[in-house]
Amino acid sequence: MPLLKANLIQPGRFSTQRGSALMLALFVLTVLLMLGAALMRTLSSSSETIAQEVLGTRALAAANSGMQAHLVQLFPHNLAQDSCPADATYNFDGISGLDHCSAVVTCSLLFPDTSNTNRKGFDVAYFSLTSTGNCGTAAINEMQADSKNIVLSSRTIQVEARTP
């Protein structure tokens, strides 16, 4: 037993390990801070991706809405209009779900088919319509070109149509 007691009382036995717990704590704290910073960066880019996906879906809906409005003008019910209407820009501000969105629609005659007539008695015509939907944040409308908060998404659809 005296041998065991002598080992516990030896002076300077732990003097070489003084401060090692502090270094270990600093290392663990540094690693945790780096992990936290990486997690914050991942969450930030994830929210930006979701915002871009939402604006992309809204831009596609704006392009579809503009295309449908232009097709109604191209093929009006019970009328004999078989020519392209003028290019148009549709502004959807104030419409729930399409606020800060617009659509630009163009129409061009691909070719008239003079060998066939449609049910209205006109030559069959083939048209190409292109609709580009644009949606963005409110900063675009406020002309804040230097703002870092501007997000813009654009989707384009194309339809080829034949006179009925």
Number of C-alpha atoms within 10 A of each C-alpha: 5 6 7 8 9 9 10 9 9 9 8 8 10 8 8 8 9 8 9 10 10 10 10 11 11 12 12 11 12 12 12 12 12 11 12 12 12 12 11 12 11 11 12 11 11 12 11 12 12 11 14 17 13 14 25 20 17 25 27 24 21 30 28 21 19 25 26 14 13 26 18 11 16 20 19 12 9 7 8 11 15 21 16 18 17 13 14 15 16 18 18 18 12 10 10 8 13 21 17 23 27 25 28 20 27 20 23 16 16 14 12 15 14 10 7 12 14 13 10 14 9 17 16 19 20 17 19 16 21 20 27 22 29 25 29 22 17 14 17 16 11 8 10 12 11 8 10 8 12 15 16 17 20 20 20 17 14 16 12 13 16 17 19 12
